[in-house]
Structure formats: structure tokens, C-alpha cells
């Protein structure tokens, strides 16, 4: 089973995509605070 690209599938994958988006925001916030 191949994994679809982000934003091309609805349902369960949208949840993991949302989590990945939140993780990216969190990491960018951390890197900003490090400055």
C-alpha cells in the first residue's frame, strides 16, 4: 500500500497530516524562541 501525498486524501490521513502540521508549527516556534 503506497502512502498518498499530503492533502490528497480525506479521513484518517487528514488527521496525521494535521498532526504533522502542528508538529512543524511547534518546531518553528521552538527555533524562533532559540534566537
CHARMM internal coordinates of N, CA and C (Angstrom, degrees):
IC EDIT
DIST 1 N 1 CA 1.4709
DIST 1 CA 1 C 1.5239
ANGL 1 N 1 CA 1 C 109.58
DIST 1 C 2 N 1.3223
ANGL 1 CA 1 C 2 N 116.40
DIHE 1 N 1 CA 1 C 2 N 122.38
DIST 2 N 2 CA 1.4582
ANGL 1 C 2 N 2 CA 120.01
DIHE 1 CA 1 C 2 N 2 CA -179.24
DIST 2 CA 2 C 1.5184
ANGL 2 N 2 CA 2 C 110.62
DIHE 1 C 2 N 2 CA 2 C -87.02
DIST 2 C 3 N 1.3282
ANGL 2 CA 2 C 3 N 115.50
DIHE 2 N 2 CA 2 C 3 N 144.71
DIST 3 N 3 CA 1.4613
ANGL 2 C 3 N 3 CA 119.50
DIHE 2 CA 2 C 3 N 3 CA 177.87
DIST 3 CA 3 C 1.5203
ANGL 3 N 3 CA 3 C 109.64
DIHE 2 C 3 N 3 CA 3 C -82.40
DIST 3 C 4 N 1.3466
ANGL 3 CA 3 C 4 N 117.54
DIHE 3 N 3 CA 3 C 4 N 132.96
DIST 4 N 4 CA 1.4624
ANGL 3 C 4 N 4 CA 121.13
DIHE 3 CA 3 C 4 N 4 CA 179.10
DIST 4 CA 4 C 1.5216
ANGL 4 N 4 CA 4 C 111.39
DIHE 3 C 4 N 4 CA 4 C -74.75
DIST 4 C 5 N 1.3138
ANGL 4 CA 4 C 5 N 116.09
DIHE 4 N 4 CA 4 C 5 N 159.84
DIST 5 N 5 CA 1.4608
ANGL 4 C 5 N 5 CA 119.90
DIHE 4 CA 4 C 5 N 5 CA 176.78
DIST 5 CA 5 C 1.5275
ANGL 5 N 5 CA 5 C 109.55
DIHE 4 C 5 N 5 CA 5 C -70.66
DIST 5 C 6 N 1.3313
ANGL 5 CA 5 C 6 N 116.20
DIHE 5 N 5 CA 5 C 6 N 157.07
DIST 6 N 6 CA 1.4681
ANGL 5 C 6 N 6 CA 119.97
DIHE 5 CA 5 C 6 N 6 CA -179.16
DIST 6 CA 6 C 1.5216
ANGL 6 N 6 CA 6 C 111.35
DIHE 5 C 6 N 6 CA 6 C -59.92
DIST 6 C 7 N 1.3186
ANGL 6 CA 6 C 7 N 116.62
DIHE 6 N 6 CA 6 C 7 N 135.38
DIST 7 N 7 CA 1.4587
ANGL 6 C 7 N 7 CA 120.83
DIHE 6 CA 6 C 7 N 7 CA 175.76
DIST 7 CA 7 C 1.5120
ANGL 7 N 7 CA 7 C 113.95
DIHE 6 C 7 N 7 CA 7 C 83.23
DIST 7 C 8 N 1.3205
ANGL 7 CA 7 C 8 N 118.96
DIHE 7 N 7 CA 7 C 8 N 3.49
DIST 8 N 8 CA 1.4617
ANGL 7 C 8 N 8 CA 120.08
DIHE 7 CA 7 C 8 N 8 CA -178.86
DIST 8 CA 8 C 1.5292
ANGL 8 N 8 CA 8 C 111.92
DIHE 7 C 8 N 8 CA 8 C -106.14
DIST 8 C 9 N 1.3230
ANGL 8 CA 8 C 9 N 117.27
DIHE 8 N 8 CA 8 C 9 N 5.07
DIST 9 N 9 CA 1.4615
ANGL 8 C 9 N 9 CA 119.13
DIHE 8 CA 8 C 9 N 9 CA -177.72
DIST 9 CA 9 C 1.5261
ANGL 9 N 9 CA 9 C 109.19
DIHE 8 C 9 N 9 CA 9 C -141.53
DIST 9 C 10 N 1.3319
ANGL 9 CA 9 C 10 N 116.49
DIHE 9 N 9 CA 9 C 10 N 146.08
DIST 10 N 10 CA 1.4611
ANGL 9 C 10 N 10 CA 119.95
DIHE 9 CA 9 C 10 N 10 CA 179.91
DIST 10 CA 10 C 1.5214
ANGL 10 N 10 CA 10 C 109.87
DIHE 9 C 10 N 10 CA 10 C -107.50
DIST 10 C 11 N 1.3369
ANGL 10 CA 10 C 11 N 116.13
DIHE 10 N 10 CA 10 C 11 N 166.86
DIST 11 N 11 CA 1.4590
ANGL 10 C 11 N 11 CA 119.14
DIHE 10 CA 10 C 11 N 11 CA 178.36
DIST 11 CA 11 C 1.5093
ANGL 11 N 11 CA 11 C 112.52
DIHE 10 C 11 N 11 CA 11 C 94.26
DIST 11 C 12 N 1.3414
ANGL 11 CA 11 C 12 N 117.49
DIHE 11 N 11 CA 11 C 12 N -132.39
DIST 12 N 12 CA 1.4649
ANGL 11 C 12 N 12 CA 122.72
DIHE 11 CA 11 C 12 N 12 CA -175.07
DIST 12 CA 12 C 1.5145
ANGL 12 N 12 CA 12 C 112.52
DIHE 11 C 12 N 12 CA 12 C -60.44
DIST 12 C 13 N 1.3489
ANGL 12 CA 12 C 13 N 117.42
DIHE 12 N 12 CA 12 C 13 N -38.05
DIST 13 N 13 CA 1.4513
ANGL 12 C 13 N 13 CA 117.23
DIHE 12 CA 12 C 13 N 13 CA -177.95
DIST 13 CA 13 C 1.5051
ANGL 13 N 13 CA 13 C 112.17
DIHE 12 C 13 N 13 CA 13 C -68.78
DIST 13 C 14 N 1.3314
ANGL 13 CA 13 C 14 N 117.59
DIHE 13 N 13 CA 13 C 14 N -27.54
DIST 14 N 14 CA 1.4647
ANGL 13 C 14 N 14 CA 119.46
DIHE 13 CA 13 C 14 N 14 CA 178.64
DIST 14 CA 14 C 1.5257
ANGL 14 N 14 CA 14 C 109.54
DIHE 13 C 14 N 14 CA 14 C -64.73
DIST 14 C 15 N 1.3274
ANGL 14 CA 14 C 15 N 115.86
DIHE 14 N 14 CA 14 C 15 N -30.27
DIST 15 N 15 CA 1.4653
ANGL 14 C 15 N 15 CA 119.87
DIHE 14 CA 14 C 15 N 15 CA 177.73
DIST 15 CA 15 C 1.5203
ANGL 15 N 15 CA 15 C 110.18
DIHE 14 C 15 N 15 CA 15 C -66.33
DIST 15 C 16 N 1.3274
ANGL 15 CA 15 C 16 N 117.07
DIHE 15 N 15 CA 15 C 16 N -47.83
DIST 16 N 16 CA 1.4683
ANGL 15 C 16 N 16 CA 120.08
DIHE 15 CA 15 C 16 N 16 CA 179.97
DIST 16 CA 16 C 1.5201
ANGL 16 N 16 CA 16 C 110.25
DIHE 15 C 16 N 16 CA 16 C -66.03
DIST 16 C 17 N 1.3322
ANGL 16 CA 16 C 17 N 117.04
DIHE 16 N 16 CA 16 C 17 N -34.35
DIST 17 N 17 CA 1.4625
ANGL 16 C 17 N 17 CA 120.38
DIHE 16 CA 16 C 17 N 17 CA 177.37
DIST 17 CA 17 C 1.5220
ANGL 17 N 17 CA 17 C 109.68
DIHE 16 C 17 N 17 CA 17 C -65.44
DIST 17 C 18 N 1.3206
ANGL 17 CA 17 C 18 N 116.66
DIHE 17 N 17 CA 17 C 18 N -40.22
DIST 18 N 18 CA 1.4636
ANGL 17 C 18 N 18 CA 120.89
DIHE 17 CA 17 C 18 N 18 CA 178.19
DIST 18 CA 18 C 1.5195
ANGL 18 N 18 CA 18 C 110.99
DIHE 17 C 18 N 18 CA 18 C -64.92
DIST 18 C 19 N 1.3398
ANGL 18 CA 18 C 19 N 116.61
DIHE 18 N 18 CA 18 C 19 N -41.72
DIST 19 N 19 CA 1.4608
ANGL 18 C 19 N 19 CA 120.36
DIHE 18 CA 18 C 19 N 19 CA 177.99
DIST 19 CA 19 C 1.5175
ANGL 19 N 19 CA 19 C 110.45
DIHE 18 C 19 N 19 CA 19 C -63.01
DIST 19 C 20 N 1.3289
ANGL 19 CA 19 C 20 N 116.85
DIHE 19 N 19 CA 19 C 20 N -40.99
DIST 20 N 20 CA 1.4627
ANGL 19 C 20 N 20 CA 121.09
DIHE 19 CA 19 C 20 N 20 CA 179.43
DIST 20 CA 20 C 1.5264
ANGL 20 N 20 CA 20 C 110.00
DIHE 19 C 20 N 20 CA 20 C -64.03
DIST 20 C 21 N 1.3489
ANGL 20 CA 20 C 21 N 116.23
DIHE 20 N 20 CA 20 C 21 N -39.03
DIST 21 N 21 CA 1.4633
ANGL 20 C 21 N 21 CA 120.85
DIHE 20 CA 20 C 21 N 21 CA 178.54
DIST 21 CA 21 C 1.5251
ANGL 21 N 21 CA 21 C 110.53
DIHE 20 C 21 N 21 CA 21 C -64.37
DIST 21 C 22 N 1.3476
ANGL 21 CA 21 C 22 N 116.14
DIHE 21 N 21 CA 21 C 22 N -43.37
DIST 22 N 22 CA 1.4631
ANGL 21 C 22 N 22 CA 120.28
DIHE 21 CA 21 C 22 N 22 CA 178.76
DIST 22 CA 22 C 1.5160
ANGL 22 N 22 CA 22 C 110.48
DIHE 21 C 22 N 22 CA 22 C -64.00
DIST 22 C 23 N 1.3204
ANGL 22 CA 22 C 23 N 117.18
DIHE 22 N 22 CA 22 C 23 N -39.69
DIST 23 N 23 CA 1.4648
ANGL 22 C 23 N 23 CA 120.97
DIHE 22 CA 22 C 23 N 23 CA 179.28
DIST 23 CA 23 C 1.5288
ANGL 23 N 23 CA 23 C 110.09
DIHE 22 C 23 N 23 CA 23 C -63.65
DIST 23 C 24 N 1.3308
ANGL 23 CA 23 C 24 N 117.10
DIHE 23 N 23 CA 23 C 24 N -40.87
DIST 24 N 24 CA 1.4604
ANGL 23 C 24 N 24 CA 120.56
DIHE 23 CA 23 C 24 N 24 CA 178.89
DIST 24 CA 24 C 1.5236
ANGL 24 N 24 CA 24 C 110.81
DIHE 23 C 24 N 24 CA 24 C -64.48
DIST 24 C 25 N 1.3376
ANGL 24 CA 24 C 25 N 116.89
DIHE 24 N 24 CA 24 C 25 N -40.77
DIST 25 N 25 CA 1.4657
ANGL 24 C 25 N 25 CA 120.09
DIHE 24 CA 24 C 25 N 25 CA 177.87
DIST 25 CA 25 C 1.5198
ANGL 25 N 25 CA 25 C 110.35
DIHE 24 C 25 N 25 CA 25 C -63.58
DIST 25 C 26 N 1.3375
ANGL 25 CA 25 C 26 N 116.57
DIHE 25 N 25 CA 25 C 26 N -42.86
DIST 26 N 26 CA 1.4629
ANGL 25 C 26 N 26 CA 121.54
DIHE 25 CA 25 C 26 N 26 CA -179.65
DIST 26 CA 26 C 1.5233
ANGL 26 N 26 CA 26 C 110.79
DIHE 25 C 26 N 26 CA 26 C -62.33
DIST 26 C 27 N 1.3299
ANGL 26 CA 26 C 27 N 116.59
DIHE 26 N 26 CA 26 C 27 N -44.51
DIST 27 N 27 CA 1.4634
ANGL 26 C 27 N 27 CA 120.56
DIHE 26 CA 26 C 27 N 27 CA 179.59
DIST 27 CA 27 C 1.5246
ANGL 27 N 27 CA 27 C 111.08
DIHE 26 C 27 N 27 CA 27 C -64.73
DIST 27 C 28 N 1.3227
ANGL 27 CA 27 C 28 N 117.16
DIHE 27 N 27 CA 27 C 28 N -39.66
DIST 28 N 28 CA 1.4674
ANGL 27 C 28 N 28 CA 120.20
DIHE 27 CA 27 C 28 N 28 CA 179.35
DIST 28 CA 28 C 1.5247
ANGL 28 N 28 CA 28 C 110.18
DIHE 27 C 28 N 28 CA 28 C -66.72
DIST 28 C 29 N 1.3439
ANGL 28 CA 28 C 29 N 117.15
DIHE 28 N 28 CA 28 C 29 N -35.18
DIST 29 N 29 CA 1.4632
ANGL 28 C 29 N 29 CA 120.65
DIHE 28 CA 28 C 29 N 29 CA 176.45
DIST 29 CA 29 C 1.5173
ANGL 29 N 29 CA 29 C 110.15
DIHE 28 C 29 N 29 CA 29 C -65.24
DIST 29 C 30 N 1.3322
ANGL 29 CA 29 C 30 N 116.97
DIHE 29 N 29 CA 29 C 30 N -42.06
DIST 30 N 30 CA 1.4580
ANGL 29 C 30 N 30 CA 120.80
DIHE 29 CA 29 C 30 N 30 CA 179.92
DIST 30 CA 30 C 1.5206
ANGL 30 N 30 CA 30 C 110.94
DIHE 29 C 30 N 30 CA 30 C -63.66
DIST 30 C 31 N 1.3245
ANGL 30 CA 30 C 31 N 116.60
DIHE 30 N 30 CA 30 C 31 N -43.46
DIST 31 N 31 CA 1.4670
ANGL 30 C 31 N 31 CA 120.45
DIHE 30 CA 30 C 31 N 31 CA -179.07
DIST 31 CA 31 C 1.5294
ANGL 31 N 31 CA 31 C 110.01
DIHE 30 C 31 N 31 CA 31 C -66.46
DIST 31 C 32 N 1.3435
ANGL 31 CA 31 C 32 N 116.46
DIHE 31 N 31 CA 31 C 32 N -33.11
DIST 32 N 32 CA 1.4640
ANGL 31 C 32 N 32 CA 119.82
DIHE 31 CA 31 C 32 N 32 CA 178.23
DIST 32 CA 32 C 1.5272
ANGL 32 N 32 CA 32 C 109.99
DIHE 31 C 32 N 32 CA 32 C -69.26
DIST 32 C 33 N 1.3339
ANGL 32 CA 32 C 33 N 116.72
DIHE 32 N 32 CA 32 C 33 N -39.62
DIST 33 N 33 CA 1.4659
ANGL 32 C 33 N 33 CA 120.59
DIHE 32 CA 32 C 33 N 33 CA 179.93
DIST 33 CA 33 C 1.5249
ANGL 33 N 33 CA 33 C 110.62
DIHE 32 C 33 N 33 CA 33 C -68.60
DIST 33 C 34 N 1.3251
ANGL 33 CA 33 C 34 N 117.47
DIHE 33 N 33 CA 33 C 34 N -29.25
DIST 34 N 34 CA 1.4660
ANGL 33 C 34 N 34 CA 120.20
DIHE 33 CA 33 C 34 N 34 CA -179.96
DIST 34 CA 34 C 1.5219
ANGL 34 N 34 CA 34 C 111.07
DIHE 33 C 34 N 34 CA 34 C -65.63
DIST 34 C 35 N 1.3334
ANGL 34 CA 34 C 35 N 116.95
DIHE 34 N 34 CA 34 C 35 N -28.31
DIST 35 N 35 CA 1.4595
ANGL 34 C 35 N 35 CA 120.07
DIHE 34 CA 34 C 35 N 35 CA 178.20
DIST 35 CA 35 C 1.5213
ANGL 35 N 35 CA 35 C 107.94
DIHE 34 C 35 N 35 CA 35 C -70.75
END
COOR INIT
IC SEED 1 N 1 CA 1 C
IC BUILD
